[in-house]
């Protein structure tokens, strides 16, 4: 099947062709026709299966020829990165139309978003928290809303956004069409779908607990202190040109990035402590090939869409099997292939067994013949107690320096005070003698 058979407008087909898409993915093939008919949709498909175009194309198709400047479609996404990605995909698909859209998310100045919303856009792509901020300030006129999309709904649940979603639903008119997309379908999400969807078309293309097809999964047993060395060796020797690497903490992401750069591997990191501008630059640089490796915490597991991303690396084993599936889903997107490597230390073995039970397969272990697993190595993360001890020691040194500086300043001021007092006393004595001499001269003249 081709996109030409789906009933899309010629301007959209032109954009699809310009993007190099020749055949729709299974979720697109099954979702677009009923969505074009105005049916509510409940789609459960793997990350990277093409869900974004599956809901954007029908909405754009209906918006063509409509009055501009009224927000008719709202897309909710769990993270800033995913909101930006959806917005970028929308602009690509709408490149030959006059449909306008804006992305609304936190971590940046709210004023440009306010200006765009008040000026009027056809589609708003938003994270729940920032959209509620705009509602509170009266900045989001959605009285003409007709289409509502909830993308990565299970991730919104994981991030605690379910109450925010319910608040948003109370702020907006009941849409004529709701499209609900998720990689998994936990019970809380199923309950929400029953509340907001009307006789939906149900599409289930995701096998429970299975990563996207085309992902070659491998496990690398390695001591914790040698993980960085093993990663550097694999990147340098296996021709890895683009790898997304997940770490457990921001601290580990920072230190791993530095170690990779010291090994002459261009790397950047993205996590919650980085500003939105820094995160945007890191993502853009990674997509453009400026960085060979992007080190990330789970903030990025559903917010990065890189065409033909070759490798995903679990530098740390995720505690939840669902996170494993979403992480490795960053590669082998849209029917391509890719590799997913998971490094695990002995203490992470229980999580590996859980993942294997969920994916229902024994994953292959890989041990390199030319890697010294007994080397001393250097742990990526300094133990918390050691880090706290260093911080306390530095604070003591800072206090001691501040105290010494204050004491030196006080001594200098005291010395200046003594000098001034001595000078004043000397001048006073001289004036007294001078006055006495004048009186003596007057007495003699008299």
PALUMLUM-485339 format. One record per residue (C-alpha): residue in three letters; z, x, y. Coordinates in steps of 0.02 Angstrom, whole numbers, padded with zeros to 5 digits, always signed. Layout:
<pts>
ALAZXY
...
</pts>
This chain:
<pts>
UNK+00000+00000+00000
UNK-00035+00057+00178
UNK+00043+00008+00345
UNK-00119-00084+00386
UNK-00075-00218+00258
UNK+00096-00259+00331
UNK+00036-00365+00478
UNK+00087-00248+00619
UNK+00009-00241+00792
UNK-00132-00116+00818
UNK-00030-00017+00947
UNK+00108+00008+00820
UNK-00014+00059+00684
UNK-00087+00185+00806
UNK+00087+00259+00833
UNK+00123+00264+00646
UNK-00040+00355+00618
UNK-00004+00478+00760
UNK+00164+00517+00678
UNK+00074+00562+00517
UNK+00142+00419+00411
UNK+00013+00363+00283
UNK+00109+00252+00162
UNK+00265+00147+00194
UNK+00421+00190+00095
UNK+00489+00061-00029
UNK+00618-00007+00094
UNK+00482-00024+00227
UNK+00363-00110+00107
UNK+00494-00238+00058
UNK+00583-00261+00225
UNK+00445-00270+00356
UNK+00351-00428+00295
UNK+00505-00543+00289
UNK+00573-00468+00449
UNK+00406-00508+00535
UNK+00432-00688+00476
UNK+00599-00694+00567
UNK+00710-00688+00413
UNK+00883-00610+00418
UNK+00888-00453+00314
UNK+01020-00366+00208
UNK+00955-00197+00154
UNK+01047-00071+00047
UNK+00950+00090+00029
UNK+00983+00276+00019
UNK+01004+00382+00174
UNK+00833+00452+00217
UNK+00735+00310+00139
UNK+00652+00254+00301
UNK+00770+00113+00351
UNK+00751+00149+00538
UNK+00566+00109+00544
UNK+00596-00038+00427
UNK+00696-00128+00562
UNK+00617-00056+00720
UNK+00436-00099+00681
UNK+00462-00288+00659
UNK+00566-00297+00818
UNK+00439-00197+00919
UNK+00300-00305+00848
UNK+00381-00462+00915
UNK+00425-00385+01084
UNK+00244-00344+01124
UNK+00174-00462+01254
UNK+00347-00525+01301
UNK+00422-00522+01476
UNK+00491-00349+01513
UNK+00661-00307+01587
UNK+00768-00421+01479
UNK+00870-00348+01338
UNK+00816-00441+01183
UNK+00869-00319+01046
UNK+01033-00227+01013
UNK+01050-00091+00882
UNK+01226-00034+00838
UNK+01253+00138+00761
UNK+01415+00227+00713
UNK+01387+00397+00798
UNK+01309+00469+00955
UNK+01191+00575+00852
UNK+01126+00426+00753
UNK+01107+00322+00912
UNK+01004+00462+00990
UNK+00900+00479+00832
UNK+00862+00293+00825
UNK+00817+00295+01010
UNK+00700+00443+00982
UNK+00618+00354+00834
UNK+00596+00197+00937
UNK+00512+00293+01077
UNK+00394+00373+00951
UNK+00347+00205+00874
UNK+00329+00121+01045
UNK+00230+00263+01124
UNK+00074+00156+01148
UNK+00169+00004+01213
UNK+00267-00037+01371
UNK+00429-00074+01277
UNK+00576+00014+01356
UNK+00741+00063+01276
UNK+00900+00158+01317
UNK+01038+00239+01215
UNK+01219+00199+01256
UNK+01355+00313+01186
UNK+01516+00400+01236
UNK+01552+00579+01284
UNK+01434+00578+01433
UNK+01433+00509+01611
UNK+01427+00319+01604
UNK+01334+00299+01770
UNK+01155+00337+01710
UNK+01181+00214+01567
UNK+01245+00083+01689
UNK+01092+00108+01799
UNK+00974+00089+01651
UNK+01061-00068+01589
UNK+01060-00151+01759
UNK+00878-00104+01788
UNK+00836-00191+01626
UNK+00776-00127+01457
UNK+00703-00216+01307
UNK+00809-00128+01174
UNK+00984-00055+01183
UNK+01040+00068+01050
UNK+01229+00088+01062
UNK+01388+00150+00983
UNK+01521+00012+00977
UNK+01652+00096+01086
UNK+01541+00137+01234
UNK+01457-00034+01227
UNK+01628-00116+01242
UNK+01662-00004+01393
UNK+01505-00074+01474
UNK+01556-00252+01431
UNK+01723-00218+01516
UNK+01634-00164+01675
UNK+01505-00303+01669
UNK+01362-00180+01646
UNK+01276-00249+01491
UNK+01183-00413+01524
UNK+01141-00473+01349
UNK+01122-00659+01380
UNK+00940-00650+01321
UNK+00980-00558+01160
UNK+00876-00615+01011
UNK+00888-00472+00885
UNK+01041-00383+00817
UNK+01036-00232+00703
UNK+01187-00152+00619
UNK+01133+00016+00552
UNK+01240+00122+00434
UNK+01366-00019+00426
UNK+01469+00065+00291
UNK+01492+00217+00402
UNK+01553+00104+00543
UNK+01681+00037+00422
UNK+01734+00214+00373
UNK+01756+00258+00557
UNK+01863+00105+00594
UNK+01733+00013+00698
UNK+01746-00155+00610
UNK+01865-00231+00742
UNK+01749-00167+00879
UNK+01599-00248+00795
UNK+01691-00414+00788
UNK+01732-00399+00974
UNK+01548-00363+01013
UNK+01494-00516+00914
UNK+01607-00621+01026
UNK+01523-00548+01183
UNK+01343-00585+01135
UNK+01246-00745+01102
UNK+01208-00785+00921
UNK+01047-00689+00885
UNK+00899-00778+00809
UNK+00879-00633+00686
UNK+01003-00507+00616
UNK+00954-00353+00517
UNK+01094-00271+00419
UNK+01064-00097+00346
UNK+01183+00009+00244
UNK+01180+00149+00117
UNK+01323+00072+00018
UNK+01398-00102+00014
UNK+01589-00101+00003
UNK+01680-00268-00007
UNK+01729-00271+00177
UNK+01547-00252+00226
UNK+01494-00389+00105
UNK+01620-00506+00188
UNK+01549-00466+00360
UNK+01371-00500+00301
UNK+01423-00672+00240
UNK+01493-00709+00413
UNK+01344-00655+00518
UNK+01188-00672+00409
UNK+01097-00834+00377
UNK+01005-00848+00211
UNK+00959-00663+00214
UNK+00826-00576+00113
UNK+00924-00455+00005
UNK+00850-00286-00036
UNK+00941-00162-00146
UNK+00848+00001-00168
UNK+01001+00112-00181
UNK+01071+00147-00352
UNK+01259+00145-00334
UNK+01326+00321-00322
UNK+01156+00405-00330
UNK+01085+00527-00202
UNK+00907+00505-00144
UNK+00775+00550-00273
UNK+00697+00718-00244
UNK+00862+00808-00213
UNK+00890+00957-00328
UNK+01078+00974-00340
UNK+01168+01135-00388
UNK+01349+01191-00394
UNK+01402+01368-00349
UNK+01577+01417-00410
UNK+01645+01549-00291
UNK+01815+01607-00225
UNK+01857+01530-00057
UNK+01858+01699+00031
UNK+01681+01739-00029
UNK+01595+01576+00019
UNK+01526+01644+00183
UNK+01458+01801+00097
UNK+01374+01697-00038
UNK+01295+01581+00091
UNK+01228+01728+00192
UNK+01154+01806+00034
UNK+01067+01645-00019
UNK+00997+01611+00155
UNK+00931+01787+00174
UNK+00862+01811+00000
UNK+00794+01639-00044
UNK+00686+01610+00108
UNK+00794+01472+00180
UNK+00719+01430+00349
UNK+00819+01274+00390
UNK+00989+01230+00315
UNK+01119+01103+00366
UNK+01291+01166+00314
UNK+01445+01054+00308
UNK+01622+01119+00330
UNK+01788+01031+00315
UNK+01856+01072+00488
UNK+01798+01118+00663
UNK+01890+01284+00650
UNK+01794+01329+00492
UNK+01630+01278+00574
UNK+01664+01395+00721
UNK+01712+01544+00614
UNK+01571+01520+00489
UNK+01444+01512+00631
UNK+01508+01677+00700
UNK+01501+01760+00528
UNK+01322+01702+00500
UNK+01267+01765+00670
UNK+01346+01934+00632
UNK+01241+01936+00472
UNK+01083+01916+00579
UNK+01063+01732+00534
UNK+01030+01622+00684
UNK+01162+01485+00676
UNK+01238+01353+00789
UNK+01375+01226+00760
UNK+01408+01045+00800
UNK+01575+00954+00793
UNK+01690+00840+00891
UNK+01759+00975+01006
UNK+01585+01017+01070
UNK+01526+00926+01225
UNK+01385+00801+01208
UNK+01269+00921+01301
UNK+01313+01061+01179
UNK+01287+00948+01029
UNK+01120+00887+01095
UNK+01061+01065+01126
UNK+01116+01119+00952
UNK+01024+00975+00869
UNK+00868+01001+00972
UNK+00868+01187+00939
UNK+00891+01159+00752
UNK+00747+01035+00744
UNK+00635+01151+00843
UNK+00674+01298+00729
UNK+00776+01399+00854
UNK+00921+01402+00731
UNK+00904+01439+00547
UNK+01071+01359+00506
UNK+01164+01215+00586
UNK+01348+01211+00538
UNK+01426+01040+00555
UNK+01576+00935+00515
UNK+01549+00760+00445
UNK+01506+00698+00620
UNK+01326+00744+00581
UNK+01307+00682+00403
UNK+01213+00527+00459
UNK+01152+00582+00630
UNK+01025+00715+00590
UNK+00847+00672+00545
UNK+00744+00829+00520
UNK+00573+00815+00441
UNK+00567+00906+00276
UNK+00741+00981+00292
UNK+00741+01101+00145
UNK+00925+01132+00113
UNK+01093+01047+00131
UNK+01247+01151+00090
UNK+01420+01083+00055
UNK+01515+01237+00108
UNK+01671+01136+00071
UNK+01673+01001-00063
UNK+01697+00830+00019
UNK+01853+00735-00033
UNK+01756+00573-00056
UNK+01605+00556-00168
UNK+01522+00439-00041
UNK+01523+00581+00086
UNK+01439+00693-00043
UNK+01299+00567-00064
UNK+01274+00547+00123
UNK+01277+00734+00153
UNK+01147+00777+00022
UNK+01046+00629+00086
UNK+01001+00732+00239
UNK+00870+00819+00131
UNK+00732+00745+00023
UNK+00703+00611+00154
UNK+00558+00488+00148
UNK+00498+00539-00026
UNK+00503+00727+00008
UNK+00602+00854-00095
UNK+00748+00968-00053
UNK+00895+01064-00120
UNK+01079+01026-00106
UNK+01200+01168-00141
UNK+01387+01140-00160
UNK+01507+01287-00153
UNK+01672+01256-00240
UNK+01828+01360-00260
UNK+01945+01335-00408
UNK+02058+01217-00310
UNK+01907+01105-00273
UNK+01862+01078-00456
UNK+01946+00905-00464
UNK+01833+00841-00324
UNK+01682+00909-00417
UNK+01730+00811-00573
UNK+01748+00653-00469
UNK+01575+00677-00392
UNK+01497+00704-00564
UNK+01576+00543-00627
UNK+01504+00448-00479
UNK+01328+00521-00492
UNK+01338+00500-00681
UNK+01274+00672-00722
UNK+01337+00848-00757
UNK+01275+00954-00612
UNK+01212+01129-00653
UNK+01324+01278-00612
UNK+01238+01430-00535
UNK+01312+01605-00545
UNK+01215+01750-00467
UNK+01199+01908-00569
UNK+01191+02021-00417
UNK+01338+01950-00319
UNK+01510+02032-00330
UNK+01629+01887-00360
UNK+01777+02008-00366
UNK+01749+02079-00192
UNK+01890+02072-00066
UNK+01799+01960+00057
UNK+01865+01877+00213
UNK+01920+01696+00219
UNK+01826+01590+00344
UNK+01981+01496+00394
UNK+02141+01586+00442
UNK+02287+01495+00359
UNK+02371+01370+00474
UNK+02538+01460+00470
UNK+02455+01624+00517
UNK+02357+01542+00658
UNK+02516+01461+00725
UNK+02608+01626+00714
UNK+02470+01712+00815
UNK+02474+01573+00944
UNK+02664+01586+00960
UNK+02653+01776+00975
UNK+02520+01762+01110
UNK+02625+01633+01203
UNK+02775+01752+01196
UNK+02668+01894+01264
UNK+02603+01782+01403
UNK+02780+01729+01449
UNK+02839+01910+01448
UNK+02694+01964+01559
UNK+02727+01819+01677
UNK+02912+01861+01684
UNK+02878+02047+01713
UNK+02754+02005+01851
UNK+02879+01889+01934
UNK+03014+02024+01924
UNK+02898+02154+02000
UNK+02853+02034+02138
UNK+03036+01996+02172
UNK+03078+02182+02177
UNK+02933+02215+02296
UNK+02990+02074+02411
UNK+03168+02139+02406
UNK+03108+02314+02448
UNK+03007+02248+02595
UNK+03161+02153+02653
UNK+03268+02310+02648
UNK+03136+02410+02743
UNK+03124+02274+02876
UNK+03313+02267+02894
UNK+03325+02455+02913
UNK+03188+02458+03043
UNK+03270+02318+03140
UNK+03437+02408+03140
UNK+03359+02568+03206
UNK+03270+02479+03349
UNK+03428+02387+03399
UNK+03528+02550+03413
UNK+03397+02632+03521
UNK+03397+02486+03643
UNK+03584+02497+03662
UNK+03581+02681+03705
UNK+03438+02656+03826
UNK+03535+02521+03917
UNK+03690+02630+03927
UNK+03592+02775+04003
UNK+03522+02661+04137
UNK+03697+02601+04185
UNK+03760+02781+04192
UNK+03618+02830+04309
UNK+03655+02683+04423
UNK+03840+02732+04433
UNK+03795+02910+04478
UNK+03677+02852+04617
UNK+03810+02740+04681
</pts>
